[in-house]
């Protein structure tokens, strides 16, 4: 153990002033001094420490002929930008590969004395392949981030069928996903019970007619629309706000019987979907409520929402 530490110390000692060890110790010195200064000089010294450390590690990799030196240097630059400037990590991951390709292309344009020279024909072909592959891989990463963001904001898309997709492949078995329409209907059912619980039987009938035909009488308010907005607001306060809620269309069907209303709430997805889902519609959800008079006024009993395309249970 002591011999290994001694060997490491000997490797870190500068052999000459112009060496990677000098840049390494200069970066360490800048880092220590930065802790003793006020914010603006401290930030400047932090930047210098990062610059000297990147130069030191790149020099070390080049000295030992490490084949992935441009990618290591690019990763260190992205890490420094993340720590110093707080650039979003996804943006830096997308920058990593094109920046590495640019660093790898540097010897084709400049010699060791930084004199510019045009690349040869063979080098130009290699540059096209190098930069093209790095940009392509970066684009694939961007597609991955984009898809993940879509699924975070529109989780109900997971109930769709991606078997005919050209670029989306379901490579692992995932547990059954329920559309957010179920949660929306359950919340609306709770609000419906509370809303009708404070009304008499006549007011309940007027409220339900206003929900079914909101535009037939201008004096009647859009009862269903107000209930939907209240349910969305409640979900957003209780859970993480999702961008998909406005894409859920809510319809209501009321069957009137003697001293009884059968209310069916339907939630259907109006956002993007696959062609196969238009045939089977895995998004469609429904909830059935019974509204009847009681001693206290009105009694509303709602079943749990379920997917309409699936059997109950």
Steps between C-alpha positions, in 0.01 A plus 500: 500500500779740596691415183195573288450837669869577454477414130192719462675789673803464275276507193333820619828682561583728203805384310521837327307825510320431172319175584156364581598477867557877510152566369358251749664670801409843364134394481518367857662823621233709324228289662645552849549874451144538366365400839664803658357766268175690446238364252617663174876423535404158636298422186789613278744276685255208484488545122881512481527190718261314270694617191837392643358163610353431153833589337683277747277195444498545122879524498525186714269307266692612192830408662373146566327470158154451648275440194193678641679820602265739308195344667664518844590866444151577377351331807723706731396821322131411535550414867670835559214685326249311714679582826594860421218632278226254602405417141227229487645151494297392194643787295854406603444133416386606152805728472744232610527295179510788243756679717708182519487468121614862465792442738593180314500698173741764636823326378361499146501881495788599731847363572663491843608862458137606430577577134194455280507263205223365280412133553588252229236323294529186712473706818191673364328166448589396857374834630164457327460152649621609845286811534203334330497205741536727805214723388287192419561350845421835659172511304412151624561616856278800432222270377536298821474812716204623294314170535570490873369854538185407306441198723555712812246760388265258319524169691173376349684448170642181653162328455533542123630241255850579367539174303475682166730786597808556286728633774338404834570143613360350819796289609392400850179385665340786695219470755150589391459875472165663566414820314475820698135521392417250776648725766326800349160325507547378857579855608197632311286235671610625843424858400164396351397340830597814688331733249168316484502429873419865571204520258138391510346268242377782272837678502673170428289448187580853381871446565506174302309658210752781498778242485344310208388805299720791612414724201126450464424754769737793536391545861628152588870469566724229360475278807713222354774736380524664841516158667776391262710811566458458874608137477810593295591771750464252786721244326766759422509608865517143625735355237756634256334719234474317167469653156261227387190599699369749239497215246236305694148566370226433755144418391198418712196283437198522729221244506198626695279249681240542773686644800831402345765640268760270346799717416778366276819703474725420204862614457664468160846598381509769229880518473729315259449126473592207278276374222441172680377682811234668288351154441525361856519832694687398816461856630120502546396504867160509666345538840136436597325687779154457650327815620186462706310700761562435867393635837799734508433622145681314221707182519768443235681165474777467241681186393873511445596611152605224262627467148204463272680257269565257786255290700415626847717390785 
